[in-house]
Amino acid sequence: MLRSWRVKLKLLLATVTLAVLLSWLYLFVGSLEYGRFLLLPPCLGEQPSRDVEREALASRVRRVEEENQQLRLQLSQAQMEGSDGSPQWGASAEDGDPPGGERSNRTACPKQRTVHKCELLHVAIVCAGHNASRDVVTLVKSILFHRKNPLHFHFITDSVAHQILQTLFQSWMVPSVHVSFYNADDLKAGTCPSLCPPEVSWIPNKHYSGIYGLMKLTLTKALPSNLSKVIVLDTDITFATDIAELWAVFGKFSDKQVIGLVENQSDWYLGNLWKNHKPWPALGRGFNTGVILLLLDRLRRLGWEQMWRLTAERELMSMLSTSLADQDIFNAVIKQDPALVYRLPCFWNVQLSDHTRSEQCYTEVSDLKVIHWNSPKKLRVKNKHVEFFRNLYLTFLEYDGNLLRRELFGCASLPSPPSDQLQQALEELDEDDPCYDFRRQHLTQHRVHLFFLQYEFLALPNPTDVTLVAQLSMDRLQMLEAICKHWAGPISLALYMSDAEAQQFLRYAQASEVLSARRNVAYHIVYKEGQFYPINLLRNVALANTQTPYVFLTDIDFLPMYGLYDYLRNSIQQLELPQRKAALIVPAFETLHYRLTFPKSKAELLSMLDMGSLYTFRYHVWPKGHAPTDYAKWRTATVPYRVAWQPDFEPYVVVRRDCPKYDQRFVGFGWNKVSHIMELDAQEYELLVLPNAFMIHMPHAPSFDISKFRLSAGYRGCLQTLREEFHQDLSRRYGAAALKYLTAERSL
């Protein structure tokens, strides 16, 4: 105890002496160089005069400061002897000192900590699977919301996440945002399995992140060799500040520090959570790897790959597997060489896991920088302030991503051909054109999030398999369960929703026993933008992301007959469709009753048709749309029969997946299917009506677009203009064969 008081007394005297000397130096320099920044070292301020007295004084100050540092080290060691041996919470958190009070690796001159306005910031994220791809969007939104710098995202992905995120960013078109992808499969087992050692697949891992939780260890090899530094983030991170503030922390690293981490905010690495709990070795509480600053060039020079491999091999001899994936190995390396780590302030990774001590990281909202949902419970984790954190997360979860397409003024952006072409097309539009809104909607770039939910359908080498293709908005969501009960095969759906509605749909689907049990239904979110419903864009998105050779092109308001999936596959085989160009027509009927005893056979349907509980589709408002199906012949048909194209014919058909796309100039109501059938006929598709297939349209409230069509003469006039332009384009593509469509149109 007496020794401890002597140490404290020495520290107090040294501190007072240092304060007096610094004050005297401040006044002395100020009198020599009025107006200059005082007490700046030569690397940051102007070169001071080489006055002998000043050099002597500076030398004396340095000696006193070194003595002061030694006393502080002795005091911290004395305090630790009286405790449990673990470092005090938050020690050195603010100034970034290495563990144990070591400061020998700090340079004499602190580095600049500012980030230039247009400096490109690099962010690396490991993302695999459907759920992680959904989570990472919220992280990206929170970064884009606060950012003031150009960003380059480096995604290490599996094939699923690659397809989802590549489509999302291409359609998002955020200015000054660059995206690169790296194949995680190559990093799992190495790029040359027969010659090279595996990268991480040899490491047993118990963490729920699986093998992808080890990928961050390989970033020095995975990322470009000319990339010198990068911020590495988990997908369950939410930013509450500009990421440039975190990037600026690189300027505080000493010459030996290569990794920036926040101390772990649970007792995991202390090994006292339960009896016989044996965690991997770590320095004190260890460090959490949800947020990492990596100086890649230094790590490469240090031989990082060999360093972590040797450490992992040694520890796995006794530990057998990792419990927290890459975090265990990072901590084991740091335990071996503490000088490598720069301690980030804990508000850069406020960890909301069970038994967390994160409440000590903040006292005000302004203290929060990064929130980390690192518990498997995610938003259901127990925390004193979890409601506040949850609301912050939900803000970005449901935030309109279209609003993040902000230009960074004053920063030159790299040329982007798709963006430049779109901008040129928009500039060529005539705002005085009565149909400007229609043409503007056609050019609107909608964000697209493919495979929003888990999708595990594996296309078998079946040449007759068929996918149901449809589109819908929030007001048709109630049809999904019924369709899934009627159709057992794969389904591809495009959903037109806002960011907030997409989350409502997610909750609905996860709560539904019917929908959650299906893994062969692909949901593709097309985010709302503009005043018209982009019906043909939605159809094309759903069509383009099917995996079967054939597609059944329908609408969400129709229920297919029970067993239609099997019937269509058999028909495709019997009609030898792979060897011919044909479109199979499924006759459409409708009911005006919301409750319907669905017919189980053609005989039952004909009986209901005769009794007046069913009707041929739109016979009373738009008979031309389906009259060419020839319902009278269908009643007695036992084999498929051929029908001819007629004006305004718009049946629901089964065709090959590589059929023509829908014409996206038609938005809202009118001519969206008619134009597609016309092009099928122009390409000489046979139109064959199936004799034992049917579908029934269920009643619903009129859509907003059909109301506009009925009430607005301008709407109808623009639709007529678009029809004429479509005919002209059809004539250019198919020549004289397309003249019959123009002739038929004029004869009406």
Buried (B, 14 or more C-beta within 10 A) or exposed (E): EEEBEEBBEBBEEBBEBBEEBBEEBEEBBEEEEEEEEBEBEEEEEEEBEEEEEBEEBBEEBEEBBEBBBBBBBBBBEBBBEEEEEBBEBBBBBEEBBBBBBBBEBBEEEBBEEEBEEBEBBBBBBBBBBBEBBBBBBBBBBBBBBEBBBBBBBBBBBBEBBBBBBBBBBBBBBBBBBBBBBBBBBBBBBBEEEEEEEEBBBBBEBEBEBEBBBBBBBBBBBBBEEEBBBBBBBBBBBBBBBBBBBBBBBBEBBBEBBBBBBBBBBBBBBBBEEEEEEEBBBBBBBBBBBBBBBBBBBBBBEBEBBEBBBEBBEEBBEEBEEBBBBBBBBBBBBBBBBBBBBBBBBBBBBBBBBBEBBBEEBBEEEEEBBBBBBBBEEEBEBEBEBBEEBBEBBBBBBBBBBBEBBEEBEEBEBEEBEEBEEBEEEEEEBEEEEEBEBBBBBBBBBBBBBBBBBBBEBEEEEEEBBBBBBBBBBBEBBEBBBEBBEBBBBBBBBBBBBBBBBBBBBBEBBEEBEBBEEBEBBBBBBBBBBBBBBBBBBBBBBBBBBBBBBBBBBBBBBBBBBBBBBEBBBEBBEEBEBEEEEBBBBBBBBBBEEEEBEBBEEBEBBBEBBEEEBBBBBBBEEEEBBBBBBBBEEBBEBEEBBEBEBBBBBBBBBBBBBEBBBBBBBBBBBBBBBBBBBBBBBBBEBBBBBBBBBBBBBBEEEEBBBEEBBEEEEEBBEBBBBBBEBBBEBBBEEBEEBBEBBBEBBEEE
